[in-house]
C-alpha cells in the first residue's frame, strides 16, 4: 500500500444515526476472548459472521488521532465551514468510493483544478483499519461492520419468501472496493455494445476496453486486453498447491464439456478458470489504494471523511454546492463549487440524495413534501441486480476453510500472525480464486450465469456452516426483473425504500433454476470424486422444478451489484446523457454504477472504475482513448447447444 506524502487535508469525525424502518439498534461485535484483536483478521474467523436485520447505525467509534493520510485534521465542522467559505472548489465529488477515488486523482492531476472529495464514512487507513480492510481474508468482517458499511436492506421480497435481503455497500474511502471480495471482472463485450445501442454513444466495448487497460496493471503483463501501467493492481493465480479444490472445480467444468477460461477478461469470457483479483503483494488493492493514496500529496486536493451530505444546493437548475453535516458535532455547513458537483454515491445513495435535493419524480417528491427543483421521472427506476445462491456440498477431506474458523483458535492466530508479519498465507487471499461464466441454454449468445467457488462454507447471510464444506455460488447475469429506489421520508439519515423485485418474471425463475441444476452437474464430475460427500443444500431430495424453485425462494440473495437507477442515455427512461450530465440540469454529473444503461455480465467494481476513468476525460475535455479492435469470442454452436 502506498504511504502518501503528508500534505492533503483530511477531516475525520464520527458516523451516527443511520435509520432503517424497524427501529432497532445495531449490535456491536463481541469477540470470543482476549485473542479478538487477532481473530478479527482471520479468514472467516471470529464467531460465525452474520448480517441480521438491522436498523440504526449507532454511534461509531470516534478516532481523534491523526491518521497517516492526514496533515490537517479538523476537529469540527466549524473548521471545515470556515475553510470552505474561504475556498471555492472547482469540482466537488460526493463520496469516495471506486468512482470517487478515480475522479479525485484524475481531476486533481491538473494543478489548476481545486478538488474536494467528501466521504460519508471513515478513512481506510489507521491503527487497525489498515489491517481489517487490507487483509483479503478478513472481508466478511467488513461486510458485517457498520463502521464501513451502509448496511442497506431491501423491502420484504414476495418471491423470496418475504425475506429482507441485506445489501452491504461500502461507507469508507474506497467504497465497496474496500469491503468487497476483490474479484476483478469486466463483464462481456456485448454488454457495452448494448450500452451504445441503447443511446450511450461512445460507450461501446471498443470505446471502453482502452479505459479498462488504462486503469490496470496486470501481474501477467500487458496485452490487447490487459493493462500494464494503470493504478489498479490485478493478479491471477495459475495454481494453488495448498488448496487443490480450486483446480478440482476448474477440471470439473472441463469434464462437463465447458471450456477452460484462460482469461475471463480477455478474448474469451466463457468457461471456468482462475479469476482476476484486486490483490497485490498479499493485500487488498482498493480504488483508494490505487488512485487516492498516491494523489494525497497534491495541495489542490482536499479529502474530508466522516461528513454526511444532506443535499445538493441549486440556484435554479444549476448545482452550486452541497450541504454537509459533521457526523460528530452535527454542525451543518455549505460548500460551494465554481464548476461542477459530481455524485459518486452509488445506485442507492445517489438517487436518494438527488430526491432529497428536489430532483426526481414530481409526484413522489410531492408525497415527501420536498420542493421540486427538477422533474426527472427516470431517477430511481430501472434498478437491476444480480441474484445468486450458494450450493453446499460436504467435503470428505479436511482441507477446507473450516480449519480457519473460531473453532480452531490456534490456527486462526497462526494465519493472522503470518499475514500481519509477511502478507502471505491463507490471509492473503479472499478464497474466491476460481469461477467462471457459462450459458444456461441454447440460443443464448453469450454467458448469462456466473460461478464463484469457495473451499469453505458461507451463505447469503454470511453464516458459516460447521464442518468441512465446499460451496458453489451461481448467479444470473441478465435478469429481466426491474426494481426501484425511492424515499422513505425526507430525513437524509433514513434508509430509502429499496425494491429490487427479484424473480418478478418467469424467465428469471427459469434461469436461476437452470443455474442450480448446472452447478450440481459440475460438482458431480470425476474431478470432485475424491472430495465430494453428501449434497447439503439443496439436498438430493430436491429434484423437481417445484422443489428447486422452493429452495431458491428460501435461499437466494444479492450478489451485491445494485445498478442502473440513473441510467445513461437520451430517452425518457434515462437520467444522464452520454457525457454523464444529469438531464435538464447544469453543473451536475453522476459517475457510479447507477448510470449503467444495463447491468454488465460480471462483477461491477472493474466497470465502475473504467467508467470513472472515461468520465474524467470527458469532464476535463481530453480526447478519448483510441478505440480498440481486439476481437471477442462467441461460441459457434450457440444457436443449437448450451455448451
GUZA-293279 format. One record per residue (C-alpha): residue in one letter; x, y, z. Coordinates in steps of 0.2 Angstrom, whole numbers, plus 2048, in hexadecimal, padded with zeros to 3 digits. Each point is the difference from the previous one (the first is absolute). Example, Ala and Ser with C-alpha at 12.3 -4.5 7.8 and 13.67 -1.06 7.14 Angstrom:
// residues 2
a83E7EA827/s8068117FD/
// end
This chain:
// residues 643
x800800800/x8068117FC/x80580C80F/x7FC8117F8/x809810804/x7F980980E/x7F880F7F9/x7ED7FE7FA/x7F280580C/x7F67F2808/x7F280480C/x7FB7F180C/x7F17FF80B/x7F37F3805/x7F17F87F7/x7F0800809/x7ED7FD7FF/x7FD7F67F0/x7EE7FB801/x7F67F17F9/x7EE7FE802/x7FF7F380E/x80880B80D/x80D7F4807/x812803806/x80F7F87F7/x8087F380B/x812803803/x80C7F27FC/x8057F680F/x80F7F57FD/x8037F080A/x80F80480B/x80F80A802/x8077FA7EF/x7F380A7F7/x80C80D7F9/x8077F17F6/x7F07F77FD/x7F980F7F7/x80D7FE7F2/x7FE7EE7FD/x7F77F87F1/x7EE7FD805/x807801812/x7F7806810/x7EE7FA803/x7F67FC7F1/x7FE8107F6/x7EE8057FE/x7F780E7F9/x7F080180A/x7F180C7FD/x807811805/x7FA811802/x80A80E808/x8138037FE/x803804812/x80E80C804/x8107F97F8/x811801808/x807811801/x8138017FB/x807811804/x8117FA7FC/x80A8067F1/x7FE7F37F2/x80F7FD7F4/x7F68087F2/x7FD810809/x80B810802/x7F280B806/x7F27F880A/x7F280B804/x7F87FD811/x7EF8077FB/x7F58057F2/x803812805/x8127FE7FA/x7FA7F87F0/x7F380E7FE/x80C80E801/x80C7F77F4/x7F27FD7F4/x7FB812801/x8118067FC/x8027F47F2/x7F57FC7F1/x8037F07F8/x8007FC7ED/x7FA7EF802/x7F77F980F/x7FF7EC800/x7F37F980C/x8067EF807/x8117F87FF/x7FB7EF7F9/x8087F87F0/x7FA80E7F5/x80380E80C/x8127FA803/x8048007ED/x7F88117FD/x80A80880F/x8107FA7F8/x7FD8047EE/x7F8811803/x80D80680C/x80E7FA7F4/x7FE8127F9/x80780B80D/x7F480E7FB/x7F17F6805/x7FB802812/x7F87EF805/x7F67FB810/x7FB7EE804/x7F37FE80D/x7FE7EE808/x7F27FB80B/x80A7F3809/x8127FF808/x8117FE7F8/x8067EF7FA/x81080280A/x804801812/x8067F680F/x7F57F17FD/x7F68057F0/x80F7FD7F5/x8017EE805/x7ED7FD801/x7FD8077EF/x8107FB7F7/x8017EE806/x7F67F77F2/x7FA7F180B/x7F880C80C/x7F38067F3/x7F17F880A/x80380B80F/x8008107F5/x7F07FA7F8/x7F87FF811/x80780F809/x7F6810800/x81080A801/x8037FD7EE/x7EF7FB7F9/x7F08097FD/x7F77EF804/x7F28037F4/x7F17F4800/x7F37FD7F3/x7EE800802/x7F87EF804/x8027F67F0/x7EF7F77FB/x8097F47F5/x80E7FC80D/x7F47FA80E/x7FE812806/x812802805/x809810802/x8107FE7F7/x810809807/x80980C7F3/x811804807/x8078107F8/x811807804/x80081080C/x812803801/x80E8077F4/x8007F47F2/x7EE7FC802/x7FB7EF7FC/x8117FC7F9/x806801812/x7F47F2806/x7FC7F67F1/x8077EE7FB/x80D8087F5/x7FA7F77F0/x80580A7F1/x7F57FD7F1/x7FB80B7F2/x7F07F97F9/x7FE7FA7EE/x80480A7F1/x7ED7FF7FA/x7FB809810/x8098107FB/x7FA7FF7EE/x7EF7FF806/x80381080A/x8048097F1/x7F17F97F6/x7F580680E/x8068127FE/x81080180A/x80A8067F1/x8137FD802/x7FE7F280D/x8027F17F5/x80C7F2804/x80D8077F4/x7FE811809/x8017F9812/x80E7F27FE/x80E80E7FF/x7F9807811/x8007EF807/x8137FE7FB/x804812806/x7F97FC811/x80A7F0803/x8117F8802/x7FF7ED7FE/x80D7F5808/x8007F57F0/x80580F7F6/x7F880B7F3/x7F77FA7F0/x7F18057F5/x7F57FE80F/x80A803810/x808810806/x812802805/x802811808/x7EF804808/x7FD804813/x7F67F0803/x80A7F1804/x7F87F07F9/x8077EE803/x7FB7EF7FB/x8067EF807/x8047F27F4/x8017F380E/x7FE7FE813/x8097F1806/x7FA803812/x7EE7FF7FA/x7FC7F37F3/x7ED803800/x8028107F5/x8087F57F2/x7F37F2803/x7F280D7FC/x8088057F0/x8047EE7FB/x7EE7FC804/x7FA80D7F4/x80B7F97F2/x7F97EF803/x7EF8077FF/x8058067EE/x802812804/x8108097FA/x80D80580C/x801813801/x8128057FF/x7FB813802/x7EE804804/x8048127FD/x8097FD7EF/x7FA7F87F0/x7F57F3807/x7F6803810/x7F67EF7FE/x8077F180A/x8077FC811/x811806807/x80A80A80B/x7F9811803/x808811801/x801808811/x804812806/x80D7F980C/x812806800/x80F7F980A/x7F37F780B/x7F6810804/x7EF8067F9/x80380D7F3/x7F180B801/x7FC8107F5/x80680A80F/x8117F6800/x8028027ED/x7F98127FD/x7FE80A810/x80F7FC80A/x80D8057F3/x7F68107FD/x800806812/x81080A7FF/x7F780C7F4/x7FD811808/x7F18037F4/x7F77F0807/x7F6800810/x7F87F1807/x7F380180E/x7FB7F0809/x7F17FC80C/x7F680E7F8/x7EE7FD7FB/x7F98097F1/x7EE805804/x7FC8087EF/x8068087F0/x7FD8137FF/x7F98077F0/x7FD8117F9/x7F37FD7F4/x8057F17F6/x812802804/x8097F780D/x80B80C80A/x8057F6810/x7FC7F380D/x7F9801812/x80B7F580C/x7FE7FA812/x80F7FC80B/x7FC7EE807/x807804811/x7FB812804/x7F08007F5/x8058117FA/x7F98057EE/x80A80A7F3/x8008037EE/x80D7FD7F3/x8008097EF/x8067FB7EF/x80680B7F2/x7FD7F37F3/x7F87EF804/x7F97F580D/x8037ED7FC/x7F67F3809/x8097F0802/x7F57F880F/x7FA7F17F7/x7F07F97F9/x7F7802811/x807810808/x80180A7F0/x7EE8007FB/x7FB802812/x80B810802/x7F98077F0/x7EE7FD806/x804808811/x80780F7F6/x7F08027F5/x8057F67F1/x7F57F17FB/x7EE7FB7FC/x7F580F804/x7F27F6807/x80C7F680C/x808810806/x7EF808803/x7FC7F180B/x81080380A/x7FC812801/x8108057F8/x8008107F5/x8037FB7ED/x80F8067F8/x8007F57F1/x7F47F37FA/x80A7F07FB/x7F57F1800/x80D7F37FB/x80A803810/x7FF7F180C/x7F87F57F3/x8067F27F6/x80A7F880E/x80A7F17FC/x80A7F380A/x8077EF7FF/x7F77F3809/x80A7F0806/x8007F280C/x80C7F5809/x8007ED7FE/x8097F680E/x8087EF7FE/x8097F680E/x8137FF7FD/x8077EF805/x812806803/x80480D80E/x80780D7F4/x7F380D800/x7FF811809/x7F87F880F/x8117FE807/x801813800/x7F080480A/x7FF804813/x7FE7EE804/x8137FF7FD/x80780F809/x8127FB7FF/x7FF7FE7ED/x7F78117FF/x80E808809/x80D7F87F6/x7F88067F0/x7FE812807/x811801806/x8077FA7EF/x7F680D7F6/x80480E80D/x8137FD7FF/x8027FB7ED/x7EF8027F7/x8017ED7FB/x7F67F1803/x7ED7FD800/x7FE812807/x8068077EF/x7F27F97F6/x7ED803800/x7FE7ED7FD/x7F68037F1/x80D7FD7F3/x7F77F57F3/x7F08037F7/x7F98027EF/x7F28047F3/x7F57F57F6/x7F08017F6/x7F17F8808/x7F77FB7F0/x8027FF7EE/x7FB8107F7/x80A80A80C/x80D80A7F7/x80C80280E/x8017FB812/x7F280480C/x8057F6810/x80F80380B/x8097F580C/x80A80380F/x8087F1809/x805801813/x8097F2809/x7F680380F/x7EE804805/x7F7810800/x7EE8057FB/x7F680F7FC/x800806811/x8127FE802/x7FD7F180C/x80E7F3802/x7FB7ED800/x8087F480C/x80B7F37F8/x80A7FF7F0/x7F58067F2/x8038067EE/x7F580E7F9/x7FB8037EE/x7F88117FD/x7F68037F0/x7F88117FB/x7F68057F1/x80780E7F6/x7F28087F6/x7F080080A/x7F18077F8/x7F8805811/x801813804/x7FF809811/x802811807/x80680B80E/x7F680E807/x7FF80A810/x7F97FA810/x800811807/x8088117FE/x80C7FC80E/x8127FE7F8/x8057F480D/x7F27F37FC/x8037F27F5/x7F68017F0/x7F47F37F9/x80A7F47F6/x7F57F47F6/x8097F57F4/x7F17F57FB/x80A7F07FF/x7F97F27F6/x7F280B7FA/x8007F87EF/x7FE7ED7FA/x8108027F6/x80A804810/x7F97F2809/x8057F47F3/x8118077FE/x8057FE812/x7F87EF801/x80B7FB7F1/x80F807809/x7FD7F580F/x7FF7F17F5/x8108047F7/x809803810/x7FB7EF806/x8067F87F0/x811808802/x8027F9811/x7FB7EF7FB/x8107FF7F4/x80E7F4803/x80C80E805/x7F6801810/x7FE7ED804/x80E80080D/x7F980F809/x7ED8007FE/x7F57FA80E/x7EE802802/x7F680F7F8/x7FB80B80F/x7F680E7F8/x7F77FD7F6/x7FF7EE805/x7FE7F27F3/x7EE7FF805/x7FC8107F6/x7FF7FA7EE/x7F08077F8/x7FF8127F9/x7F480480E/x80B7FA80E/x80F8097F9/x7F68107FE/x7FA7FE812/x8127FE806/x8068107F5/x7F280A808/x8077FB812/x8128037FC/x80480C7F1/x807811803/x80980F7F9/x8117FF7F8/x803812806/x7FE8087EF/x7F180D801/x80180B7F0/x7F780A7F2/x7F680B80B/x8058107F7/x8037F87EF/x80A8087F2/x7F88047F0/x7F580C7F7/x7EE7FA802/x7F380380D/x8067F1809/x811807804/x80780C80C/x8118057F9/x8078037EF/x80F7F77F8/x80B80E808/x7FA7FB811/x7F6811802/x7EF7FF809/x7F28047F3/x7FA811802/x80C80680D/x81080A800/x8107FD809/x7FB7EE806/x8067EF7FA/x7FE7EF807/x80F7F37FE/x7FC7EF809/x7F77F07FD/x7EF8097FF/x8048077EF/x8027EF7F8/x7F37FE7F2/x7FF7ED804/x80A7F680C/x80F7F77FA/x8037EE800/x80C7FF80E/x806809810/x7FE813800/x810807808/x80B7FF7F0/x7F28087F5/x7FD80E80C/x812804801/x8018007ED/x7F180B7FF/x80880D80B/x8108007F6/x7F68037F0/x7F580D809/x810809806/x8058037EE/x7EF8067FC/x80080C80E/x8118077FD/x7FD8017ED/x80E7F47FC/x7FF7F67F0/x7F97EE802/x80C7F2800/x8027F87EF/x7F37F27FD/x8067EE801/x7FE7F37F2/x8037F180C/x7F57F27FA/x7F37F780B/x7FC7EE801/x7EE7F97FD/x7FC7ED800/x7FD7FA7EF/x7F27F4805/x7F780D80B/x7EF7FE7F6/x7FF7ED802/x80A7FC810/x801806812/x8137FB800/
// end
